[in-house]
């Protein structure tokens, strides 16, 4: 786990089970009248396919850095007290959480808006990839950042004149 900002930001990418109560406790603050959370849980179906499990892989150092950036952006955009973001790696079974975001603030609007923004940004920018296992096969699902990189034209290296 990475804690910074005087204990105001907690992020982690872990192979361990996620317990939402842990992250709620991490963001508890005497000045907070609201704690908002998002828990992304593996569902049993996707686009008509029966889901068996998900496997997550991450480039952990960069994922932690991007999660820290998201947390700091949340603090800049909204008046929030504390932020905790956690994402699982490895196998996540149906019914288990793969991502938890917890935010405390003096009033509910700030924490609710921050959580909503954060999950969209996380899915679009953090280098974590998901393989979905169905009863009849599997497929990798890329995040928005990966998709953008793949769509960019390949750059030809500049030639060096010697």
C-alpha positions in Angstrom: 0.0 0.0 0.0 1.1 3.5 -0.7 0.1 6.2 1.8 1.1 9.8 1.2 0.0 13.4 1.8 0.0 13.1 5.6 -2.2 10.0 5.4 -4.8 11.6 3.1 -4.2 9.4 0.1 -4.0 5.5 0.2 -3.6 3.5 -3.0 -2.7 -0.1 -3.6 -2.6 -2.8 -6.2 -2.8 -6.2 -4.6 -3.4 -9.9 -5.2 -5.2 -10.1 -1.8 -9.0 -10.0 -1.4 -10.4 -6.4 -1.0 -12.5 -5.6 2.1 -14.5 -2.4 1.7 -14.5 -1.9 5.5 -10.7 -1.5 5.5 -10.9 1.4 3.0 -13.9 3.1 4.7 -11.7 3.1 7.9 -8.8 4.5 6.0 -10.8 7.5 4.8 -12.7 8.2 8.1 -12.0 11.7 9.2 -13.4 13.8 12.0 -14.2 16.6 9.5 -16.1 14.3 7.2 -19.8 14.2 7.2 -19.8 11.8 4.2 -18.0 8.7 3.0 -18.8 7.6 -0.5 -17.6 4.3 -1.9 -17.6 2.4 -5.2 -17.1 -1.3 -5.2 -16.7 -3.0 -8.6 -17.8 -6.6 -8.3 -17.4 -9.4 -10.8 -20.9 -10.2 -12.2 -21.9 -13.6 -13.6 -22.6 -12.5 -17.1 -21.4 -10.1 -19.8 -23.2 -9.4 -23.1 -25.0 -12.7 -22.9 -22.0 -14.8 -21.9 -21.8 -16.6 -18.5 -18.8 -15.3 -16.7 -16.7 -17.8 -14.7 -14.0 -15.5 -13.4 -11.8 -12.5 -14.3 -8.0 -12.4 -14.2 -6.3 -9.0 -13.8 -2.8 -8.1 -14.7 -1.1 -4.8 -14.0 2.2 -3.0 -14.5 2.2 -2.4 -10.8 4.7 0.5 -10.4 2.9 2.5 -13.1 -0.6 1.5 -11.9 0.2 2.8 -8.4 1.6 6.0 -9.8 -1.6 6.5 -11.9 -3.8 5.8 -8.9 -1.9 8.3 -6.8 -2.3 10.9 -9.6 -6.1 10.2 -9.7 -6.3 10.6 -5.9 -4.5 13.9 -6.1 -6.7 15.1 -9.0 -9.7 14.2 -6.9 -8.3 16.4 -4.0 -7.7 19.2 -6.5 -11.2 19.1 -8.1 -13.3 18.5 -5.0 -13.1 19.5 -1.4 -12.4 16.0 -0.1 -10.7 14.9 3.1 -9.2 11.5 2.3 -9.1 9.1 -0.7 -8.4 5.4 -0.8 -8.2 3.4 -4.1 -7.5 -0.3 -4.3 -7.4 -2.7 -7.3 -7.0 -6.4 -7.3 -4.7 -8.4 -9.5 -4.9 -12.2 -10.2 -8.1 -14.2 -10.2 -11.3 -12.5 -9.1 -14.4 -14.8 -8.8 -18.0 -13.9 -9.4 -19.3 -11.8 -6.5 -15.8 -10.6 -5.4 -14.7 -7.0 -5.7 -11.9 -6.1 -8.1 -11.8 -2.4 -7.3 -12.7 -0.2 -4.4 -12.8 3.6 -4.2 -13.5 5.4 -0.9 -13.7 9.1 -0.4 -14.5 11.2 2.6 -15.7 14.8 2.5 -17.5 17.4 4.6 -20.6 17.1 2.4 -22.0 14.3 0.2 -21.9 16.0 -3.1 -18.1 16.3 -3.2 -17.4 12.6 -2.3 -20.2 11.3 -4.6 -18.9 13.3 -7.6 -15.3 12.4 -6.9 -16.0 8.7 -6.7 -18.1 8.8 -10.0 -15.3 10.6 -11.8 -12.5 8.4 -10.4 -13.9 5.1 -11.6 -14.3 6.4 -15.1 -10.8 7.8 -15.1 -9.3 4.6 -13.5 -10.9 2.4 -16.2 -9.7 4.7 -19.0 -6.1 5.4 -17.8 -4.6 3.0 -15.3 -2.5 0.2 -16.8 -4.5 -2.8 -15.5 -5.8 -5.4 -17.9 -8.6 -7.9 -17.6 -9.1 -11.3 -19.1 -12.7 -12.5 -18.9 -13.3 -16.2 -18.7 -16.7 -17.5 -20.0 -18.2 -20.9 -20.0 -17.3 -21.1 -23.7 -13.9 -19.3 -23.9 -12.0 -16.2 -22.8 -11.0 -12.8 -24.1 -8.7 -9.9 -23.0 -10.4 -6.6 -22.4 -8.2 -3.5 -22.9 -8.7 -0.2 -21.1 -9.3 3.1 -23.0 -5.6 4.1 -22.7 -4.5 0.8 -24.4 -7.1 1.3 -27.1 -5.9 4.9 -27.8 -2.3 3.7 -28.0 -3.1 0.9 -30.4 -5.1 3.4 -32.6 -2.2 5.9 -32.9 -0.1 5.6 -36.1 3.2 4.0 -35.5 6.1 6.5 -35.4 9.1 5.8 -37.5 12.3 6.4 -35.5 14.2 9.4 -36.7 17.3 8.6 -38.7 20.6 9.7 -37.2 23.1 11.4 -39.4 26.7 10.5 -38.5 
